[in-house]
Amino acid sequence: MRTSPVGGRTARIFAAAGAGCVVTSLFLVACGSEPHGTVSSTVAGPSTTEVIADSAPTSASRGSSVLPTTPTVIYRPPFIERVEWTETEVGPSLSVFPTTSGRYTQDPTGMAAAWAEVVALDPSADTPGMQAQFDCHWRFARIIEPEKPSWNLEPGRPVVAEEDMIGARCNPGFAEEY
């Protein structure tokens, strides 16, 4: 039986594609890849980070692809290590100590989750003024001074509009206590 040149070319293309799939599968199995390139590890302290390697090639030239070289780090809860009440010149102050995950997460739900952790650690913190101070620290202090040891929330601070909170560097009413 004689095959046409087009049919033979098609068969060679399918054979080459199949061989490529087999080689790729063997490579992935030999490298012990996790689904979607995920590797989880626990870092010092209670926070967990997850490293996700992009599974799509970053560039291709002449039929070959280059594997990604920079993993994406995803910071997971807990976001708050502990809270601690102290007495200052202006009254009581709740020091909130964020974890590494709390300092660097980009999770859009992280702020609400972190506030829930604060309230779980000390239910008396659950006031509108304290939450507004916390939200300000979460949105801005993490960017401006990510290694600040604690975020200090004072129940005696007034509840103000967000722009006033930002203008006061998260400390409306009187200077920040250290």
C-alpha positions as CSV (number, residue, x, y, z in Angstrom):
1,M,0.0,0.0,0.0
2,R,1.4,3.3,-1.0
3,T,1.0,6.5,1.2
4,S,0.8,10.0,-0.2
5,P,3.6,12.4,0.6
6,V,1.2,14.5,2.7
7,G,0.1,11.5,4.8
8,G,3.8,10.5,5.4
9,R,4.6,14.1,6.5
10,T,1.6,14.1,8.9
11,A,2.7,10.8,10.4
12,R,6.2,12.2,11.0
13,I,4.7,15.3,12.7
14,F,2.6,13.2,15.0
15,A,5.6,10.9,15.8
16,A,7.8,13.9,16.6
17,A,5.1,15.5,18.8
18,G,4.5,12.2,20.7
19,A,8.3,11.8,21.3
20,G,8.4,15.4,22.6
21,C,5.6,14.6,25.1
22,V,7.3,11.5,26.3
23,V,10.6,13.3,26.8
24,T,8.8,16.1,28.7
25,S,7.0,13.7,30.9
26,L,10.2,11.8,31.8
27,F,11.9,15.1,32.6
28,L,9.1,16.2,34.9
29,V,9.0,12.8,36.7
30,A,12.8,12.7,37.0
31,C,12.8,16.2,38.5
32,G,10.1,15.2,41.1
33,S,7.9,18.2,40.2
34,E,4.9,18.9,42.4
35,P,1.6,19.9,40.7
36,H,2.0,23.4,39.3
37,G,5.6,23.5,40.6
38,T,4.5,24.1,44.2
39,V,7.0,23.6,47.1
40,S,5.9,24.4,50.6
41,S,8.2,24.9,53.5
42,T,8.0,26.3,57.0
43,V,10.3,29.2,57.8
44,A,11.6,30.2,61.2
45,G,8.6,30.9,63.3
46,P,5.0,30.0,62.8
47,S,4.6,31.4,59.2
48,T,4.5,29.2,56.2
49,T,5.6,30.4,52.8
50,E,4.9,28.7,49.5
51,V,7.2,29.0,46.5
52,I,5.4,28.7,43.2
53,A,7.5,28.3,40.1
54,D,5.9,29.5,36.9
55,S,5.1,26.5,34.8
56,A,4.9,28.4,31.5
57,P,8.2,29.0,29.6
58,T,9.5,32.5,29.9
59,S,10.8,32.6,26.3
60,A,11.3,30.4,23.3
61,S,13.8,30.4,20.5
62,R,14.2,28.0,17.7
63,G,11.8,25.5,19.2
64,S,13.4,25.3,22.7
65,S,12.0,26.8,25.8
66,V,13.8,28.3,28.8
67,L,12.7,27.3,32.2
68,P,11.9,30.1,34.7
69,T,14.6,31.1,37.1
70,T,12.8,33.2,39.7
71,P,10.1,31.6,41.9
72,T,7.2,33.6,43.3
73,V,7.0,33.6,47.1
74,I,3.5,33.5,48.5
75,Y,3.2,34.3,52.2
76,R,0.6,32.4,54.2
77,P,-1.1,33.0,57.6
78,P,-0.5,33.4,60.4
79,F,0.1,37.1,59.8
80,I,0.3,38.1,63.5
81,E,2.9,36.6,65.9
82,R,1.5,38.1,69.1
83,V,0.0,41.2,70.7
84,E,1.1,42.8,74.0
85,W,-0.4,45.6,76.1
86,T,2.0,48.3,77.4
87,E,1.4,51.4,79.4
88,T,2.7,54.6,77.8
89,E,2.6,58.3,78.7
90,V,-0.6,58.7,76.7
91,G,-2.3,55.6,78.1
92,P,-2.5,51.9,77.2
93,S,-1.1,50.8,73.8
94,L,-1.5,47.4,72.1
95,S,1.7,46.4,70.3
96,V,0.9,44.1,67.4
97,F,3.9,42.0,66.2
98,P,3.5,40.9,62.6
99,T,5.1,37.7,61.3
100,T,7.3,37.7,58.2
101,S,4.1,36.7,56.3
102,G,2.3,39.7,57.8
103,R,5.0,42.0,56.7
104,Y,5.3,40.9,53.1
105,T,2.1,39.2,51.9
106,Q,0.3,40.6,48.9
107,D,-2.8,38.6,49.5
108,P,-5.8,40.9,49.0
109,T,-7.6,39.2,51.9
110,G,-4.6,39.5,54.2
111,M,-5.6,42.6,56.0
112,A,-9.0,41.2,57.1
113,A,-7.4,37.9,58.1
114,A,-4.7,39.6,60.1
115,W,-7.2,41.8,61.9
116,A,-9.2,38.7,62.8
117,E,-6.0,37.2,64.2
118,V,-5.5,40.3,66.4
119,V,-9.1,40.1,67.7
120,A,-8.7,36.4,68.3
121,L,-5.5,37.1,70.4
122,D,-7.2,40.0,72.3
123,P,-10.9,40.6,71.8
124,S,-10.7,44.0,73.6
125,A,-8.9,45.3,70.5
126,D,-12.1,45.1,68.5
127,T,-13.0,48.8,68.3
128,P,-13.5,51.0,65.2
129,G,-10.5,53.2,66.2
130,M,-8.2,50.4,66.8
131,Q,-9.1,48.7,63.6
132,A,-8.7,51.9,61.6
133,Q,-5.1,52.3,63.1
134,F,-4.4,48.7,62.2
135,D,-5.7,49.0,58.7
136,C,-3.5,52.1,58.2
137,H,-0.4,50.2,59.5
138,W,-1.3,47.3,57.2
139,R,-1.7,49.5,54.1
140,F,1.2,51.9,54.7
141,A,3.6,51.1,57.5
142,R,4.4,47.7,55.9
143,I,5.6,49.6,52.8
144,I,7.3,52.5,54.5
145,E,9.0,50.6,57.3
146,P,8.4,46.8,56.8
147,E,10.9,45.8,59.5
148,K,9.3,47.9,62.3
149,P,9.1,45.5,65.2
150,S,5.5,46.3,66.2
151,W,2.5,48.4,65.2
152,N,1.2,50.3,68.2
153,L,-2.6,50.8,68.5
154,E,-4.0,53.1,71.2
155,P,-7.6,52.9,72.2
156,G,-7.5,56.6,73.2
157,R,-6.9,57.8,69.7
158,P,-9.8,59.5,68.0
159,V,-11.7,57.9,65.1
160,V,-10.9,60.1,62.0
161,A,-11.4,60.0,58.2
162,E,-8.9,57.8,56.3
163,E,-7.1,60.8,54.8
164,D,-6.6,62.3,58.3
165,M,-5.4,58.9,59.5
166,I,-2.8,58.8,56.7
167,G,-1.8,62.4,57.3
168,A,-1.1,61.5,60.9
169,R,1.0,58.5,59.9
170,C,-1.6,56.1,61.4
171,N,-1.4,58.0,64.8
172,P,-4.2,60.6,64.9
173,G,-4.7,62.9,67.9
174,F,-1.2,62.7,69.4
175,A,2.4,61.6,68.6
176,E,3.3,58.0,68.2
177,E,4.4,56.2,71.3
178,Y,7.4,53.8,71.2
